[in-house]
Amino acid sequence: MPPRMFRRIVVLIIAAALVTAGCTPGTGSPTAAATAPEPTGTVEFWHQFTDRESREIASVVKDFEAKYPKVKVNITDGQDDDKTLQAIGAGNGPDLAQSFSTDRVGKFCSSGAWVDLKTYIERDKVDLNKIPPTVRSYTEFRGKRCSMPFLADAYGFYYNSTMLTAAGYSAPPKTLSELTAMTKALTKRRADGTIERAGFLPQFGFYEFSPAHMAPATGASWFTTDGKSAIGSDPAWKEIMQWQKELVDWYGYKNLAKFTASLGDEWSADHAFHKGQVAMMIDGEWRVAFIRDQAKDLEFGTAPMPVADSKAGRYGAGYVTGNIIGVSRTAKNPEAAWALIRYLTTDTAAVAKLANAIKNVPTTTDALAAATELRADPQFKVFLDIFDNPQSTTMPASAVGTAVEETFSQFLATWQSGSATDMNAGLSDVDKQVDQLIQLAG
């Protein structure tokens, strides 16, 4: 990682810690009433969803308001974590907020930006055992539960059925070597070598191809048992990198970068998979709904992601993450904010309705059973199976949040482009920088 990039991440960590530490504890401090009061008043709810998904969330919130008529919920959509942290730091944040980034839990919890929900959970007798262990793990940090799961995501494999059939394949790849062979068979190039259609895009940082999402392919670890970076010492990361670089070199990095630069936005109808410009990809379960909404004529299939040939027994596993939601430290109406969180994350009908509507994975065992519409959908059921797979992994919580993967990704960018050629030295440097960040965060 360039020194200035490291400094930028350090500055962001220090700034977030100072901003949230400087908040004046208001009524949002983690002290709940002895018994749950009837929720009343206005609640400010910020979330990151937009468009179709935002409308579905608004519908479920309307159900909450019907159940609790003395509460009015004001929703602001399209908000990101930085805006939320800045608003909380300024003392005018929302009562509750949602985040897409489970790897931010450590920062939200350790900084105090989101309050510890333990008092509310114990008072209201919320049964956390109805939340799967993996989900429980990414919604708390060092024993502090400052968030609840607001639906989950499972990453798997998408493929264009028409293209695979035309190429003579009857099933998607199960191993990385099979993925390489099928990528080469499905790729189309122009006479000058530029890419017309990619079988699969192995460019880190493009769409959902990231180190975290690839980690389950080999079972790669992020941290050692003593909490230090394991990126450089775990050979499973090198296995992923060697496979990826060979495929990048087959395309030619410049050809690959030029092609991806021409492709549509990930969240638009111009997504490369929707347009038939990419035959196979890794993505989350939500893509099922996006395809059916934005590319109705596309014939596609879903499957678990391919795994390393040496780890064939891992097939069926994937990356599991999700949305998190918490009460802001400066919440003006924390009791009503908690009531809304409890409804959105533990009410079986509410969780199942929202999961069915936006095609995310339900995060309670009761809602998983109730979401019959999802289980009846063969393309979506694949992701429910990935979610249930005991070998599926997630990003462990850390006080430095996204900085761990950001640091790794900076090196991967130089690795895939060919400007960095010493894998071992580069990974050793990543370990040193991650350990410094962890030490700095405390």
N, C-alpha and C positions, 0 to 999 in steps of 0.2 A: 504494500500500500504506500503511495506517495506520502511523505511526511505531512504535507498540508492537509491531505484527506484525513490522516489520523488526528491532526489537531482539530479539524472541523468536527469530528465525532466526539472528541474530548470536550470541546466547547459546548456542544449540544447536550451532553450528559450533565455537565456542570450547570448549564443554564436551566435545564429541566429540574434539577435538584434544588437550585436556589429559588426558582419560581414557585414550586409547590411547597417548599419548606417555608417560604415567606408568606403563605396564605394565613390569614387570620381565621382560626377555627370559629365557625359560626354554628348555626343550629344544625349544620350537617355533620357535626362531630359524632363519633360512633357511640352515642348513648341513646338507647331506645327506651320508650315508655315501658313500664312494668308489664302491661298488657297491651295488645295491639288495639290502638284506637281506630275509630271509623275514619278512613282517609277523607280529607276535605281539602279544598283550596285548589290553587293552580300549580301545575307541574310543568317545568320546562324540560323537554326530552330532545336531546340531540342524537342523531344517528348518521351513519355514513351511506346508507342505501339511497338509491335514486330511482326515478321513473317507475316502471312496473312494480319493482320490489317495494319501493317506498309506499305506493298506493296500497299494497297488501298489508304492510305494517300498520298503516293508518286505519285500515278496516278492523284489525284486531284491537287496536287501541280504542276504537269506537265501542267495541264489545266491553272493554274494561270500563269505559265511562258509563255504559248502560248498567253495569253491575254496581258501580260506585258513582251514583248520580251527583254527588257533592264534589266530585273532582273534575276539573277541566285540564286536559293535557294539550299543551302547545308543542307542536312538533317542528323541529328544524332539521331537514335532511341534508345530505351531502356534506356533512362536517367531518373533518379529519382529526387525527389525534393531536397534531400540533395546535390547531385552533382550540381544541378542548383544553389542553394543558395551559395555553396562554390565557384563556378566559378564566380558568380556575385560579391561576396565579394572580390575575388582576382583580379577583374577588367577585366577578360577575359571570361565572360559569353556569352551566345548566344544573338542574337538580339531579339528573341522571344522564348518562351518556353511553353510547355503544361504540365498540371498536372492532375492526376486522382483525386486529393483530394480537393473537394470543401471546406472542413473544414480548408484548408490551406490559404484560401483567406484572412482571417483576418491577418495572418502573412505576406503574400506577400504585402498586402496593407499598413498595419501599419508600417512595417519596411522600406518601400520604395524600396524593391527589384524589384517590378514591378511598373511602373509609372502610374499615374492617366491618364486615357484615355479620360477624359471629353473634353479636348480641341479638340482632333481629332474627337470625336463623334459629338460635336456641329458643328464644321467646315464642316464636311461631311454630316451633316443632317441625321445621322443614327437614324432610328425610333425604339427606345427601346421598344415601346408599342407592337411591333411585337414579342417580347420575352415574354413568359408567366411569370406571377408574381413570382411564386416560383423560376424560373430560374434566374430572375433578382435579387432576394433576396440573392442567394448564389454566385453571381458574383460581389458583392460589399460589402464594410465594412465601417460602420459609414459614409455613404454618399460618400465614395470614390470608384469609379469604376476603379479598376486596372486590371480587367479581363473581358473577353467576353466568352460566353458559346460555347464550341467546341463539340457539340452533348451532349445529356443527357442520363442518365440511370434511369430505373425504376425497382424496385425489386418486384418480384412476386413469384409464387409457381410452381414448376415443379414436375410432378409425372410420374412414369412408368405405362403406360396404361395397359400393359400386366399383371403386378403384381396386380394392383388394380382389374382388371376384374377377375383374377383367385381367388382373395380373396372374391369375391362377391360384390364388390363396383362398382357402376355405375357413381360415381362423386367424385371429390376430397373433402377433408374436408373444411368446412367454418368456424368452430370455433376451439378453442384450445382443447376443450374436444373431439371433433370429431377427431382432429389430434392425440391426445393421444391414443384413441381407435384404430385408423387405424395403428398407429405406432406399437402397441403391436400385432395387427393381422398380420402385414406384416414382422415382425422381425423373423429371424430364428437363433436359437442357436444350438451349438453343445452340446453333452452330458455333457461336463464339464462346461457348462454355458457360454462359450465364444461366441462372436457374429460372426455369419457367414454372415448374411445380416441384415442391419439395416432398419427399416421402415422409420425412420427419425433421424437425428443426432442433438441432442440438446446441443452440446458442444460449449460453447462460445469460439471463437478464431479459430474454424475449418471451413475452406472454407469461405462461406459468412454468417455464423451464428454469428451475432454480435448484441450488444445492439442497435446500430443505426438502423439496418435493422428490428429489432423486435419492435421498438418504435411505429410504426403505429398500431400494434395489439391492443394497449390500448390507444393510443393517448398520450403517456408519454412525458413529457416536460423536456428539458435540463436546461433551465434558468428561473428564476423568472422575473417579470416585471422590477425589479431594477438591472438586470444583474448578479445576483448571481446564484450559482448552485441550481437547483431544484431537483436533483437526489434523495436526501434523503427525501424531503418533499412531493414529488408527489407519491401518493399511486399507480399510474398506473405502476411505475417501480416495486413495490413490487409484483403486480399481475403477471407480467411477470416472475419475479424471482421465485416465489412460484411454478408456473406451470412448469418452466424449471427444478427446482431442483427435483420435484417429478418424472419427467421423467428420469432424470439422475440417481436417486436412483433406479428406476425400472431396468435400465440396469445394475447398479453397476458402480461406477465411474471408477474403475480399468479396468473393462471389456471394457468400452467405450473408455478410453484413449489408451488401447492396440489395439483396433480395428482401431481407427483413425490413429494411428501411422503406421499402415500397409498399408494405402491407398495411392493411387497415387497422384501426384501433381495436384493442381487445374487447371492448364493451359495446361495439357498434355492430350493425348488420354487415359491415365490411370486414369482419373477422376473417382471417385467411382460411380457416377451416370451413366456415360457412360458404366461402366463395370458391371452394375447390382448389385453392392454391397450396394447401397442405393436406396430405393424405392421412396422417396419424399425429396424435399429440397427447401430452399429459395435461389434464385439467381437472377441475373440481366438479362435483355432482351438479352444481347449479347450471352448468353448460347445457344440460339436457333441456331445461326450460328455455334458455336463450336460443338454442337451435330451433326448437319448435315454434318459437315466437318470431324469429328473424330469418330462418332458412327452412321454411315448411316442407320443401321438396327434397331436402337432403336426406339420403339414405345413409344412416350411420349405425355403428354398434359401439358398445362399451365393454370394457374388460378390466381386470386388474392390470397394473402396470408391469411391464417386463422386469425381470430381475437378473442379476449377474448369473452367468452359467454355473459358477461355483456355489451359488446360493439358491439353487432351484427350489429348495424347500420353503423359501420365503414367498413363493408365488401365491398371490391372494391378499398380501399385505399392501399397505399404502400409507400415505401421509395423512394424518388426521389433525385437524385444527378446527377453528370455528370463530364465532363472534362472542365477544364478552361484553358485559354490561355492568355498570357500577354506579353508586351514589357519590356525587362530588363532595369533596370536603367542605365546600362553601354552599352547599345546597340550602335553599331557603325553606324548602318543604320536604325534609328528608323522610318523614313517615309516609307521605303519599308517594314519594319517589320509590321507596322500598316496596310499597304495596303494588306499584306498577311492575317493578322488577319481579316480584314474587309471582304475579299473574303471568307475565310473559315467559317466565322460565320454569314454572312448576305446575301451572294449571294445565291439565292434560288436554282439554279441548282446545285451549288457546295455542299450545305448542304444536299440536297435530294440525290445526287449521293453518297456521302460518307455514309449517313445514310443507304441507300439501300445496300451498299457494305459490311459494317461491322456490320450491324444490330444493330445500336444504334438509340435512339429517336431523331428526328430532333428538333432543339431548336428555330425555328421561326414558326409563324403561317402559313406563306406562304409555307415553306418547309414541314410542317406537311401535308398540303393539297396536295402538289406536290408528296409526297412519296407514291404514289398509290400502289407500290409493297408491302410496309409494311402493309398497311391497308387491302390488299387483302389476307394477310397471317393470318389465324385465330389464329395460335399459337403466332404470334408477336403482333397482334392487342390487345391482352389482356394487354400488357404493355403500349400501347398507351392510353388505357382506364384508366389504373392506373395513368399514367402521367397526364391525364386530370382531375382526381378525385379531388375535392376541399378539401377532407380530407387527401390527401397524404401529407406527411411531409418530411422535410429535416433537416440536422444538421445546426443550426444557426451559423453564422459566429462569430468567437471569435479571439481575439488577440493571444490566446495561441494555436490555431489550433487544431491539433490532440491530444494534451495533455489531453483534457477533457475526451474523450472516452478512452484513454490509462489509465488514472487514474482510471476510473470506471472499466475498464476491468481487472486491476490488482486485484481489490477486487473480481470481479466475478470469477476469476480463483480460488481464495481461497474458495469462496462460493460453487462453484459447486463440488470442490474436497472434501468438508466436513471439511477442516481445519479451516474455519471460520463459526461459528454457530449463531452469533448474527447479524441478518440482520440490525436491526435498528442502532446499534452502528457502524457497518461497513459503512453503507450509510451516517451516520452523519460524519464520518471521511472523506469519499470521498468528501462531500460538503466542509469541511474545507480545504482540500488540493486543490480542484479546485479553491475555492475563493482566496487562497493564490497565486496560479499561475496567476489568472486574475489580482490581485493587483500588482504582480511583473511585469507583462507585461505592465501595465499602460493603 
